Amino acid sequence: MTDTPEALVAALRANDSRPYGRQRTVTAEELVEAAEQLVDHRDLQVLALMELMEAYEYDGEPRKAPVVFARLLKLWDEHPDDFDDWSRTQLFWRFKWVASALRSTPDVPLQAVERWHEELRTRYAGAGHELQPYYAQRFHLAAHTGTAAEDAFDLWATRPRSRMSDCTACEVRSRARHHVRRGEDARALEVWKPVLTGESGCSEEPWTSHAYALLPLLREGRLDEARSGHLVGYRGARGKSSTATQIGLHLEFCALSGNEPRGLEILAENRGLFEGQGDLLARLEFLTGVEVLTARLAEQGHGALPAAGPTGQGWTVAELRAHVAAEGEELAGRFDARNGTSAVGDRHRARLGRAPLLDRPLALGVRAAAVAPAAAPVVRPPVEPVPEDFTALVLRARELDRVDHPDGDALWDRIAAAVAAEDYHHSGDEELGPLERLRAELASHRAQQAFERKDRTAARAELLAAAELYEQAELPGRALVVRARAAVAHLGEDDGVRPDWAHLDELRRLAAEVPDEDRVSVLHSVTYAAYHELGDALPEPSEELVERFERSLAAYREGSEALGSAHRIATAAQYAADMAARRGRLEEARTGLTAVVAQLERDELPWRTPRSLGLLGQVELMRGEYGAAVEVLHRALTGAVRWHDDSFPFGPTYAMLGHASEHAGDPAGAARAFTEAAARFDRAGQADDAAGVRISLASVLRESGRVADAAAVLESVLLEADGAGFDDRQTAQVRLDLARCLLALEEHREAAEEYLRLADQVAAWEDGQDIHTMVACEATVALAEAGRWEAAQAALQRAITAHGLAARADQLCSTLQQLARLTMQARGADGLDAALAHLAESDAVCARAEEAGQEVTGWFQRGVAQYERCRALAVADRAEEALAAAEAAVAAHEAGGKDGEEPRAEALRMAALIEARSLGRTAAARARLAAGVERCERAGLPEAARVLAGLSDRLAAEAEQG
């Protein structure tokens, strides 16, 4: 009921605490009607109209705001005394809201917009306000219409800010966007710096600027900042009805950075924006972003993919593109017709004409879509010209195969295409050999491609087919080689799969009768089998397995040396070093791998070095030589990219680089590496590995202060937890990390929701009471921070009950102390009794824990409880009791010895403040502080001493002035 002034005020306060959205807007409309019934309380009508106007502004319905403002302006003209200081300030502030709403509505004539500017100027001048905000609105209109924007910018930007100026962060955004429109990306980003780094912000910043800065960052090559801007900016914009412009910019960024699947996800999460019609300029910006995304997908051949469009029907990418293109063109035309220029349409068409800004997708660190458009392969030019003659082409491919050169793959692809052609005629000359041999070689090539896809079944089938063809070509040695490869094709697929040694021993026996090169190739397969079997048996393998591996390796090495095959010799040495590392002999492994790399470089086989370098980097990481590991892993990755080795383990290697960089003190480098690792695992369909890397990424982001980035990554991990095969405890840890991030970001409502989900999850664990206590305690604080006091009290009772089963006395005491502090912050002196009750309970928990011999830092908990008691009593103007509590806190912290000195100094500072300012005993307070300064200096706490001395000086100055 809102039929009394008191009830209406309470309802207005309750609505003000709701998030912006349809519910808040509808309630605001109802409260305006209720206020109109209270004819003797025009001040409440003012407040209700202010609330409604704000609801429209932030619910994507700003074009309704001018009507509400007209009613406010009428009340102001007729009854100015009904406006208090706050509403008077808001009235003049919201003149700018109306100017923006009129500019964003193409049905409002340009002359009407300009008349409103003149109204704003007249009203500001009459009220004694400076005119900088007026010139700001003139500039925004000029930038919108494309008419004399440079002059308008100068008239605005050269004027000093005033009380009614937009906030600093919003003005920074406007200045930066002006430079972007001029093509001055670097200058714009320099202007944007205080907002993008978080130094300056407001209710719309920095996430709005993050959206606008995405493409300038990409164009300037600042990819880490662009990635972070997308993660942080999208978190701030998603799900809000007033952020259509920003969502459109994020969609455009996804399309131009190679992240079209991410764009489809964002589109699905914000489908409701298609229904909004309140801000048509923002709608145009959103539709433009949708069209950029769908056009890019259609160009890649994905027009038939499903896409989230207006509700009521299913949409494909192609259908949605056509729909938004028609509406976007029509809207741009309406603005241009109203403005008498082509500026809006030109900007719209310029966005649609932009080409992708990167040559490969920018890894974002968050979950990739399940249906991802295939990226175009990166083709590395061959080292030498490709022979035009077919026989020469085949001979060159065979030559490259003998040294395992990566250029051979492209040649075999060309050979396969030629053989598959209808007009292919096999010459059968002596150099080329029979057609069966060529087909066997092509089958072997297809087998290698299947291995790279991790399709071992297909690889084995191709190898067996190749063996039959080699035998038909009367090449029994080659047939034996591919049969040996087929015999070990399944190894590495699952732990515990054993080699068929009877079959392998028979192949090895037969190998004695074939040419040496084929014999050594068979020995390689045998060694590979022994290597995998020994690796699966670690850490305590049988002597039989160790002996088999060493015997097989020795035979392979001896055969390779007899052939003079450099790459085989290196492979044998690499097996030995890798197994030494896996068995803990790190120095031996490091020496061996270093020698392998040196040999490969000496024998001019650089395409073979990336794998050896990758293993060496892993060994350096295991040895704790993190700087060396970073250097070696970078070399490995650079080499693999240079030689286009698609079978190289990019995901694991980037993950190792991330850990090495983190330990080496380079969190930015670690974040880049973990981000790339997650993207590589995504592309390989390894969801569990991708999720695990993202947890490491979130950790390094959080530890380096990039908490919003970490939250975005953890939210992504939770979305994929089921698909990644997480168990209940892994999911719980991710949820706990996310809740703590949200709490640090002061997203208290969202943090509380995560804590409550987590509490329900761990409550069912038989051994989870200790964790349950911790989670319930943290949930209590989050709920109180969010203003959900009843839920906070319920969570507190849950924590107390869990503590009875699994004690965490320090944490429960801390929770009660924080609850007391938050109670006083929320209720002031009215909350004193509740706050003191929480502190008494903290003392009781501490005492019971000490009596029961439980782990608790008694001196610290008693000291903090007394400190909070002092603060609560001081707020309630009970100064003598507050001083006594502060002195009790000082005494309690003394029991902590050296660890207690710093909190003791803070309690002493509080005692001096109360003694001087509340009780008027400045001399005694300064004497107390002087003793505290001496004690801090003796304890080696110079900063604490400086704080106490500074307070003493201020108190002395205040006494002289008073």
QUILIN-V516713 format. One record per backbone hydrogen bond with DSSP energy under -0.5 kcal/mol. NH is the residue of the N-H (numbers start at 1). CO is the residue of the C=O. Records with the same first field share a line. If there is no record, write none. Layout:
NH: CO + CO
//
This chain:
8: 4
9: 5
10: 6
11: 7
12: 8
13: 9
14: 10
15: 11
16: 12
17: 13 + 14
18: 15
25: 21
26: 22
27: 23
28: 24
29: 25
30: 26
31: 27
32: 28
33: 29
34: 30
35: 31
36: 32
37: 33 + 34
38: 34 + 35
39: 37
41: 38
44: 41
45: 41
46: 42
47: 43
48: 44
49: 45
50: 46
51: 47
52: 48
53: 49
54: 50
55: 51
56: 52
57: 53
58: 54
59: 56
60: 57
61: 56
63: 278
64: 61
65: 62
66: 62
67: 64
68: 64
69: 65
70: 66
71: 67
72: 68
73: 69
74: 70
75: 71
76: 72
77: 73
78: 74
79: 75
82: 79
83: 80
84: 82
88: 84
89: 85
90: 86
91: 87
92: 88
93: 89
94: 90
95: 92
96: 93
98: 94
99: 95
100: 96
101: 97
102: 98
103: 99
104: 100
105: 102
106: 104
108: 105
109: 107
110: 338
112: 109
113: 109
114: 110
115: 111
116: 112
117: 113
118: 114
119: 115
120: 116
121: 117
122: 118
123: 119
124: 120
125: 121
126: 122
127: 123
128: 124 + 125
129: 124
135: 131
136: 132
137: 133
138: 134
139: 135
140: 136
141: 137
142: 138
143: 139
144: 140
145: 141
146: 142
147: 142
148: 146
152: 148
153: 149
154: 150
155: 151
156: 152
157: 153
158: 154
159: 156
165: 162
171: 167
172: 168
173: 169
174: 170
175: 171
176: 172
177: 173
178: 174
179: 175
180: 176
181: 177
182: 178
183: 180
184: 179
185: 183
188: 184
189: 185
190: 186
191: 187
192: 188
193: 189 + 190
195: 192
196: 192
197: 193
198: 195
199: 194
200: 194
202: 205
208: 204
210: 206
211: 207
212: 208
213: 209
214: 210 + 211
217: 213
218: 214
219: 215
220: 216
221: 218
222: 217
223: 221
226: 222
227: 223
228: 224
229: 225
230: 226
231: 227
232: 228
233: 229
234: 230
235: 231
236: 232
237: 233
238: 234
240: 237
243: 240
247: 243
248: 244
249: 245
250: 246
251: 247
252: 248
253: 249
254: 250
255: 251
256: 252
257: 253
258: 255
259: 254
263: 259
264: 260
265: 261
266: 262
267: 263
268: 264
269: 265
270: 266
271: 268
273: 270
274: 271
275: 272
276: 273
280: 104 + 278
281: 104
283: 279
284: 280
285: 281
286: 282
287: 283
288: 284
289: 285
290: 286
291: 287
292: 288
293: 289
294: 290
295: 291
296: 292
297: 293
298: 294
299: 295
300: 296
301: 298
302: 297
305: 302
307: 315
309: 307
313: 310
315: 307
317: 305
318: 303
320: 316
321: 317
322: 318
323: 319
324: 320
325: 321
326: 322
327: 323
328: 324
329: 325
330: 326
331: 327
332: 328
333: 329
334: 330
335: 331
336: 332
337: 333
338: 334
339: 335
340: 336
341: 336
343: 145
346: 342
347: 343
348: 344
349: 345
350: 346
351: 347
352: 348
353: 349
354: 351
357: 256
358: 256
362: 257
363: 361
372: 370
373: 371
379: 377
380: 378
393: 389
394: 390
395: 391
396: 392
397: 393
398: 394
399: 395
400: 396
401: 397
402: 398
403: 399 + 400
404: 401
405: 400
408: 405
409: 406
410: 406
411: 407
412: 408
413: 409
414: 410
415: 411
416: 412
417: 413
418: 414
419: 415
420: 416
421: 417 + 418
424: 421
427: 425
433: 429
438: 434
439: 435
440: 436
441: 437
442: 438
443: 439
444: 440
445: 441
446: 442
447: 443
448: 444
449: 445
450: 446
451: 447
452: 448
453: 449
454: 451
455: 450
456: 454
459: 455
460: 456
461: 457
462: 458
463: 459
464: 460
465: 461
466: 462
467: 463
468: 464
469: 465
470: 466
471: 467
472: 468
473: 469
474: 471
475: 470
479: 475
480: 476
481: 477
482: 478
483: 479
484: 480
485: 481
486: 482
487: 483
488: 484 + 485
489: 486
491: 488
493: 490
497: 494
501: 499
504: 500
505: 501
506: 502
507: 503
508: 504
509: 505
510: 506
511: 507
512: 508 + 509
513: 510
514: 511
519: 515
520: 516
521: 517
522: 518
523: 519
524: 520
525: 521
526: 522
527: 523
528: 524
529: 525
530: 526
531: 527
532: 528
533: 529
534: 530
535: 531
536: 532
537: 533
538: 534 + 535
540: 537
546: 542
547: 543
548: 544
549: 545
550: 546
551: 547
552: 548
553: 549
554: 550
555: 551
556: 552
557: 553
558: 554
559: 555
560: 556
561: 557
562: 558
563: 559
564: 560
565: 560
566: 564
569: 565
570: 566
571: 567
572: 568
573: 569
574: 570
575: 571
576: 572
577: 573
578: 574
579: 575
580: 576
581: 577
582: 578
583: 579
584: 581
585: 580
586: 584
589: 585
590: 586
591: 587
592: 588
593: 589
594: 590
595: 591
596: 592
597: 593
598: 594
599: 595
600: 596
601: 597
602: 598
603: 599
604: 601
605: 600
608: 605
609: 606
612: 608
613: 609
614: 610
615: 611
616: 612
617: 613
618: 614
619: 615
620: 616
621: 617
622: 618
623: 619
624: 620 + 621
625: 620
626: 624
629: 625
630: 626
631: 627
632: 628
633: 629
634: 630
635: 631
636: 632
637: 633
638: 634
639: 635
640: 636
641: 637
642: 638
643: 639
644: 641
645: 640
646: 644
648: 645
650: 648
653: 649
654: 650
655: 651
656: 652
657: 653
658: 654
659: 655
660: 656
661: 657
662: 658
663: 659
664: 660
665: 662
666: 661
670: 666
671: 667
672: 668
673: 669
674: 670
675: 671
676: 672
677: 673
678: 674
679: 675
680: 676
681: 677
682: 678
683: 679
684: 680
685: 682
686: 681
687: 685
690: 686
691: 687
692: 688
693: 689
694: 690
695: 691
696: 692
697: 693
698: 694
699: 695
700: 696
701: 697
702: 698
703: 699
704: 700
705: 702
706: 701
707: 705
710: 706
711: 707
712: 708
713: 709
714: 710
715: 711
716: 712
717: 713
718: 714
719: 715
720: 716
721: 718
724: 720
725: 722
726: 721
731: 727
732: 728
733: 729
734: 730
735: 731
736: 732
737: 733
738: 734
739: 735
740: 736
741: 737
742: 738
743: 739
744: 740
745: 741
746: 743
747: 742
748: 746
751: 747
752: 748
753: 749
754: 750
755: 751
756: 752
757: 753
758: 754
759: 755
760: 756
761: 757
762: 758
763: 759
764: 760 + 761
765: 762
768: 765
772: 768
773: 769
774: 770
775: 771
776: 772
777: 773
778: 774
779: 775
780: 776
781: 777
782: 778
783: 779
784: 780
785: 781
786: 782
787: 784
788: 783
789: 787
792: 788
793: 789
794: 790
795: 791
796: 792
797: 793
798: 794
799: 795
800: 796
801: 797
802: 798
803: 799
804: 800
805: 801 + 802
806: 802
810: 855
812: 808
813: 809
814: 810
815: 811
816: 812
817: 813
818: 814
819: 815
820: 816
821: 817
822: 818
823: 819
824: 820
825: 821
826: 822
827: 823
828: 824
830: 827
831: 828
832: 829
835: 831
836: 832
837: 833
838: 834
839: 835
840: 836
841: 837
842: 838
843: 839
844: 840
845: 841
846: 842
847: 843
848: 844
849: 845
850: 846
851: 847
852: 848
853: 850
854: 849
858: 856
861: 857
862: 858
863: 859
864: 860
865: 861
866: 862
867: 863
868: 864
869: 865
870: 866
871: 867
872: 868
873: 869
874: 870
875: 871
876: 872
877: 874
878: 873
879: 877
882: 878
883: 879
884: 880
885: 881
886: 882
887: 883
888: 884
889: 885
890: 886
891: 887
892: 888
893: 889
894: 890
895: 891 + 892
896: 893
897: 894
899: 896
900: 897
901: 897 + 898
904: 900
905: 901
906: 902
907: 903
908: 904
909: 905
910: 906
911: 907
912: 908
913: 909
914: 910
915: 911
916: 912
917: 913
918: 913 + 914
919: 914
920: 916
921: 915
922: 920
925: 921
926: 922
927: 923
928: 924
929: 925
930: 926
931: 927
932: 928
933: 929
934: 930
935: 931
936: 932
937: 933
938: 934
939: 935
940: 937
941: 936
945: 941
946: 942
947: 943
948: 944
949: 945
950: 946
951: 947
952: 948
953: 949
954: 950
955: 951
956: 952
957: 953
958: 954
959: 955
960: 956
961: 957
962: 958
//
